[in-house]
Amino acid sequence: MAASQLSTSKLFTAFAICGVVWAALQGYIIHSFGFVWLTSVIDAVLSAVLLAIACWLINNNLRYYQPDKESYFYLFIWCAALAIACVAGCRYILPLFNLGQVYFNFLQQSLEIRFFTTFLALGWMAMISALWYTQLDHKRTEQRKTEAEKLARDAELYNLRQQLQPHFLFNSLNSINALIGFKPELARKMIHQLSDFLRGTLKKDEQLLVPLNDELAHLNLYLEIEKVRFGHRLQTEISCDKACGEAMLPSLLLQPLVENAIKFGLYDTTDAVTISVRAEVEDQYLVIMIQNPYDPKTSRPRKGTGFGLSGVQRRLYLIFARNDLMETHANDNIFTTIIKVPQL
């Protein structure tokens, strides 16, 4: 709103300057016909005032109403009518100043040229105002569209983040329920770890980007819970260069990726499985690689919430507006997920 008011004030200032120049030029032209400066100034000032009133009427109309292409003819008629009104005002008001018969004859003979110059000035002003307010309205529309898209993006990001907690909480509660009967101590330990994990999640709810070190610390809480669940079968290797410890990435981004690796690495085997997470900074990107064993003969799609990889890719797109920041590969029975986080 403030920006549009500033733009409108700039337009009015430009019109005011043009009005002063117009009055000065008209006064000089009349003086060049042999009339004294007082007569020239009175004529120029009155003509400029009437023209300013006409310009204000057209500008104010265009400010609140933008005609379509079929209505520009009516704008032409409006300019002609106002030009006639300005000339009529000069014709009947200027003689009241008793400026002499010679000037009156000059006024009578110049009515036609006054009409055409006034009409030309009003036409230019109407065209400039129409273009100005059309552009201003377009900017406002784009701004509203951008704000609406941002609100929609924020709402979708919030929805994706909210999906993470119930998804993980459901799986963890199932595991705790399974442990209560024959391993109550492990169940209590898992409850405490789950509490710490969820507390950390709540602290990160308002953070869009966090340092990698913080994200890995939070990931370790999740892995401790899963190690209680899977025991010795789950092994993890996390390597992170010191240089990338402070690199920024979306909060709670790694947990669903590691969960996906655990699901496809451990669910269809009874052997010990190693999940590896490696991170490094490369060409202004934080590159994170997550690998897990993968057997295409036994692994199969599973029903679930659908959050996993698609949710992570959607979050990356909403934050960075790019679809090329995540890729997956399945080679030599190793499933690899690679994400690249731009360092802004």
C-alpha positions as CSV (number, residue, x, y, z in Angstrom):
1,M,0.0,0.0,0.0
2,A,2.8,2.5,0.9
3,A,4.6,1.6,-2.3
4,S,1.5,2.3,-4.4
5,Q,0.9,5.6,-2.6
6,L,4.5,6.6,-3.3
7,S,4.1,5.7,-7.0
8,T,0.9,7.8,-7.2
9,S,2.6,10.8,-5.6
10,K,5.4,10.5,-8.1
11,L,2.8,10.6,-10.9
12,F,1.1,13.7,-9.4
13,T,4.5,15.4,-9.0
14,A,5.3,14.8,-12.7
15,F,1.9,16.2,-13.8
16,A,2.4,19.3,-11.6
17,I,5.8,19.9,-13.2
18,C,4.3,19.5,-16.7
19,G,1.5,21.9,-15.7
20,V,4.0,24.6,-14.7
21,V,6.0,24.1,-17.9
22,W,2.7,24.2,-19.9
23,A,1.6,27.5,-18.3
24,A,5.1,29.1,-18.7
25,L,5.2,28.1,-22.4
26,Q,1.7,29.4,-23.1
27,G,2.4,32.7,-21.3
28,Y,5.6,33.1,-23.4
29,I,3.7,32.4,-26.7
30,I,0.9,34.9,-25.8
31,H,3.5,37.5,-24.9
32,S,5.2,36.9,-28.3
33,F,2.0,38.1,-30.0
34,G,2.6,41.5,-28.5
35,F,0.6,41.4,-25.3
36,V,2.0,42.6,-21.9
37,W,3.2,40.0,-19.4
38,L,0.2,40.6,-17.1
39,T,-2.2,39.7,-19.8
40,S,-0.1,36.7,-20.8
41,V,0.2,35.4,-17.2
42,I,-3.5,35.8,-16.5
43,D,-4.4,33.8,-19.7
44,A,-1.7,31.1,-19.0
45,V,-2.7,30.7,-15.3
46,L,-6.4,30.4,-16.0
47,S,-5.9,28.0,-18.9
48,A,-3.5,25.9,-16.8
49,V,-5.9,25.8,-13.8
50,L,-8.8,24.7,-16.0
51,L,-6.6,22.1,-17.7
52,A,-5.4,20.9,-14.3
53,I,-9.0,20.4,-13.1
54,A,-9.8,18.4,-16.3
55,C,-6.6,16.3,-15.9
56,W,-7.5,15.6,-12.3
57,L,-11.0,14.4,-13.3
58,I,-9.6,12.0,-15.9
59,N,-6.7,10.8,-13.7
60,N,-9.0,10.2,-10.7
61,N,-11.4,8.3,-12.9
62,L,-8.6,6.1,-14.3
63,R,-7.2,5.5,-10.8
64,Y,-10.3,3.6,-9.7
65,Y,-11.6,2.3,-13.0
66,Q,-9.5,0.7,-15.8
67,P,-11.4,0.7,-19.1
68,D,-11.2,-2.4,-21.3
69,K,-10.2,-2.1,-25.0
70,E,-13.8,-1.6,-26.1
71,S,-14.2,1.4,-23.7
72,Y,-11.3,3.5,-24.9
73,F,-13.6,5.2,-27.3
74,Y,-15.6,6.6,-24.4
75,L,-12.3,7.9,-22.9
76,F,-11.7,9.7,-26.2
77,I,-15.2,11.3,-25.9
78,W,-14.5,12.2,-22.3
79,C,-11.3,14.0,-23.2
80,A,-13.0,15.9,-26.1
81,A,-15.9,17.0,-23.7
82,L,-13.4,18.2,-21.1
83,A,-11.4,20.1,-23.7
84,I,-14.6,21.9,-24.9
85,A,-15.3,22.7,-21.2
86,C,-11.8,24.2,-20.7
87,V,-12.1,26.3,-23.9
88,A,-15.5,27.5,-22.9
89,G,-14.2,28.5,-19.5
90,C,-11.5,30.6,-21.1
91,R,-14.0,32.1,-23.5
92,Y,-16.3,33.3,-20.8
93,I,-14.0,33.9,-17.8
94,L,-11.1,35.8,-19.4
95,P,-13.2,38.7,-20.7
96,L,-14.2,39.4,-17.1
97,F,-10.6,40.6,-16.5
98,N,-11.1,43.6,-19.0
99,L,-7.9,42.9,-20.9
100,G,-9.0,45.0,-23.9
101,Q,-10.7,44.5,-27.2
102,V,-7.5,43.5,-29.0
103,Y,-7.0,40.6,-26.6
104,F,-10.7,39.7,-26.8
105,N,-10.4,39.4,-30.6
106,F,-7.2,37.3,-30.2
107,L,-9.1,35.1,-27.7
108,Q,-12.0,34.6,-30.2
109,Q,-9.6,33.7,-33.0
110,S,-7.6,31.2,-30.9
111,L,-10.4,29.1,-29.6
112,E,-9.9,26.4,-32.1
113,I,-6.2,26.1,-31.6
114,R,-6.8,26.2,-27.8
115,F,-9.3,23.3,-28.2
116,F,-6.9,21.1,-30.1
117,T,-3.9,21.8,-27.8
118,T,-6.0,21.2,-24.7
119,F,-7.4,18.0,-26.2
120,L,-3.9,16.8,-27.1
121,A,-2.7,17.5,-23.6
122,L,-5.7,15.7,-22.1
123,G,-5.2,12.7,-24.5
124,W,-1.5,12.4,-23.5
125,M,-2.4,12.7,-19.8
126,A,-5.1,10.0,-20.2
127,M,-2.8,7.7,-22.0
128,I,0.0,8.1,-19.5
129,S,-2.4,7.6,-16.6
130,A,-4.0,4.5,-18.1
131,L,-0.6,2.9,-18.7
132,W,0.6,3.9,-15.2
133,Y,-2.4,2.6,-13.4
134,T,-2.5,-0.6,-15.5
135,Q,1.1,-1.3,-14.7
136,L,0.5,-0.5,-11.0
137,D,-2.6,-2.8,-10.9
138,H,-0.5,-5.5,-12.6
139,K,2.2,-5.1,-9.9
140,R,-0.4,-5.4,-7.2
141,T,-1.9,-8.5,-8.8
142,E,1.5,-10.1,-9.0
143,Q,2.2,-9.1,-5.4
144,R,-1.0,-10.7,-4.2
145,K,-0.3,-13.8,-6.3
146,T,3.2,-14.0,-4.8
147,E,1.8,-13.6,-1.3
148,A,-0.8,-16.2,-1.9
149,E,1.7,-18.7,-3.3
150,K,4.0,-18.0,-0.3
151,L,1.1,-18.7,2.1
152,A,0.2,-21.9,0.2
153,R,3.8,-23.0,0.2
154,D,4.2,-22.3,4.0
155,A,0.9,-24.1,4.6
156,E,2.1,-27.1,2.6
157,L,5.5,-27.1,4.4
158,Y,3.8,-27.0,7.7
159,N,1.6,-29.9,6.6
160,L,4.6,-32.0,5.6
161,R,6.3,-31.3,8.8
162,Q,3.2,-32.2,10.8
163,Q,3.1,-35.5,8.9
164,L,6.5,-36.5,10.3
165,Q,5.6,-36.6,14.0
166,P,2.4,-38.8,13.8
167,H,4.2,-41.1,11.2
168,F,7.2,-41.7,13.4
169,L,5.2,-41.7,16.6
170,F,2.9,-44.4,15.3
171,N,5.8,-46.7,14.4
172,S,7.6,-46.1,17.7
173,L,4.5,-46.8,19.8
174,N,4.0,-50.0,17.9
175,S,7.6,-51.0,18.8
176,I,7.1,-50.0,22.5
177,N,3.9,-52.0,22.6
178,A,5.8,-55.1,21.2
179,L,8.6,-54.6,23.8
180,I,6.4,-54.1,26.9
181,G,5.5,-57.8,27.3
182,F,9.0,-59.4,27.2
183,K,11.5,-56.5,27.5
184,P,9.9,-53.9,29.8
185,E,13.2,-52.2,30.6
186,L,13.9,-51.7,26.9
187,A,10.4,-50.4,26.5
188,R,10.9,-47.8,29.3
189,K,14.2,-46.8,27.8
190,M,12.6,-46.4,24.4
191,I,9.8,-44.2,25.9
192,H,12.5,-41.9,27.4
193,Q,14.3,-41.7,24.1
194,L,11.1,-41.1,22.3
195,S,10.3,-38.3,24.7
196,D,13.7,-36.7,24.1
197,F,13.3,-37.0,20.3
198,L,9.8,-35.4,20.3
199,R,11.0,-32.6,22.6
200,G,13.8,-31.8,20.1
201,T,11.3,-32.0,17.3
202,L,9.1,-29.4,18.9
203,K,12.0,-27.0,19.4
204,K,12.7,-27.2,15.7
205,D,9.2,-26.6,14.5
206,E,9.8,-22.9,13.9
207,Q,13.2,-23.3,12.3
208,L,13.4,-23.6,8.6
209,L,17.1,-24.2,8.3
210,V,19.4,-25.7,11.0
211,P,23.2,-26.5,11.1
212,L,24.1,-30.0,10.0
213,N,25.6,-30.7,13.5
214,D,22.3,-30.1,15.1
215,E,20.4,-32.2,12.6
216,L,22.9,-35.1,13.1
217,A,22.5,-34.8,16.9
218,H,18.7,-35.1,16.5
219,L,19.2,-38.0,14.0
220,N,21.2,-39.8,16.6
221,L,18.2,-39.7,19.0
222,Y,16.1,-41.4,16.4
223,L,18.8,-44.0,15.7
224,E,19.0,-44.8,19.4
225,I,15.3,-45.6,19.4
226,E,15.6,-47.8,16.4
227,K,18.6,-49.6,17.8
228,V,16.5,-50.5,20.8
229,R,13.9,-51.8,18.4
230,F,16.3,-53.8,16.1
231,G,19.2,-54.5,18.5
232,H,22.5,-55.6,17.1
233,R,21.0,-56.0,13.6
234,L,21.1,-52.2,13.0
235,Q,24.6,-50.7,12.6
236,T,25.2,-47.1,11.6
237,E,28.2,-45.2,10.1
238,I,28.0,-41.4,10.2
239,S,30.8,-39.4,8.7
240,C,30.8,-35.6,8.4
241,D,33.7,-33.3,7.4
242,K,34.5,-30.7,9.9
243,A,34.1,-28.1,7.2
244,C,30.4,-28.9,6.7
245,G,29.3,-29.1,10.3
246,E,27.9,-25.6,10.2
247,A,26.3,-26.0,6.7
248,M,22.6,-25.4,6.8
249,L,19.8,-27.7,5.7
250,P,16.0,-28.0,6.3
251,S,15.3,-29.2,9.8
252,L,14.1,-32.8,10.2
253,L,15.2,-33.7,6.7
254,L,17.4,-36.7,7.4
255,Q,15.2,-38.7,9.7
256,P,12.7,-39.8,7.0
257,L,15.5,-40.6,4.7
258,V,17.2,-42.8,7.3
259,E,13.9,-44.3,8.2
260,N,13.4,-45.3,4.6
261,A,16.9,-46.8,4.5
262,I,16.1,-48.9,7.6
263,K,12.8,-50.0,6.2
264,F,14.2,-51.3,3.0
265,G,17.5,-52.5,4.6
266,L,16.3,-54.5,7.6
267,Y,12.7,-55.5,7.1
268,D,13.4,-58.4,4.7
269,T,16.5,-59.8,6.3
270,T,17.6,-61.2,9.6
271,D,21.3,-60.3,9.1
272,A,23.0,-57.3,10.5
273,V,22.7,-54.3,8.3
274,T,24.8,-51.1,8.2
275,I,23.2,-47.8,7.3
276,S,25.8,-45.2,6.3
277,V,25.4,-41.4,6.2
278,R,28.1,-39.3,4.7
279,A,28.2,-35.5,4.3
280,E,30.5,-33.0,2.6
281,V,30.4,-29.6,1.0
282,E,31.0,-29.5,-2.7
283,D,30.6,-26.4,-5.0
284,Q,28.4,-24.4,-2.7
285,Y,26.2,-27.5,-1.9
286,L,25.9,-29.6,1.2
287,V,25.9,-33.1,-0.3
288,I,24.5,-35.9,1.9
289,M,24.6,-39.6,0.8
290,I,22.6,-42.2,2.6
291,Q,23.2,-45.9,1.7
292,N,21.6,-49.2,2.8
293,P,21.7,-52.8,1.5
294,Y,19.0,-53.5,-1.0
295,D,17.8,-56.8,-2.3
296,P,15.4,-56.3,-5.2
297,K,14.3,-60.0,-4.9
298,T,13.0,-59.6,-1.4
299,S,12.3,-55.9,-1.0
300,R,8.9,-54.7,-2.2
301,P,6.8,-51.6,-1.8
302,R,5.0,-51.3,1.4
303,K,1.8,-49.5,2.4
304,G,2.3,-46.6,4.7
305,T,1.8,-42.9,5.0
306,G,3.7,-42.1,1.8
307,F,5.8,-39.5,3.6
308,G,9.3,-40.9,3.0
309,L,11.3,-39.9,-0.1
310,S,8.4,-38.1,-1.9
311,G,7.9,-35.9,1.2
312,V,11.5,-34.9,1.4
313,Q,11.7,-34.1,-2.3
314,R,8.6,-32.0,-2.0
315,R,10.0,-30.1,0.9
316,L,13.2,-29.4,-1.0
317,Y,11.2,-28.1,-4.0
318,L,9.0,-25.8,-1.8
319,I,12.0,-24.3,0.0
320,F,14.5,-24.0,-3.0
321,A,12.1,-24.2,-6.0
322,R,14.2,-27.0,-7.6
323,N,13.4,-30.6,-8.5
324,D,17.0,-31.7,-9.0
325,L,18.2,-31.7,-5.4
326,M,17.5,-35.4,-4.7
327,E,18.3,-38.5,-6.6
328,T,18.3,-42.2,-5.9
329,H,20.3,-45.2,-7.3
330,A,20.1,-48.9,-6.8
331,N,23.4,-50.5,-7.9
332,D,25.2,-53.7,-6.7
333,N,22.5,-54.3,-4.1
334,I,23.1,-51.0,-2.5
335,F,20.4,-48.4,-2.4
336,T,21.7,-44.8,-2.4
337,T,19.9,-41.6,-1.7
338,I,21.7,-38.3,-2.5
339,I,20.5,-34.9,-1.5
340,K,22.1,-31.6,-2.4
341,V,21.3,-28.6,-0.2
342,P,22.2,-25.2,-1.7
343,Q,24.2,-23.0,0.7
344,L,22.6,-19.6,0.3
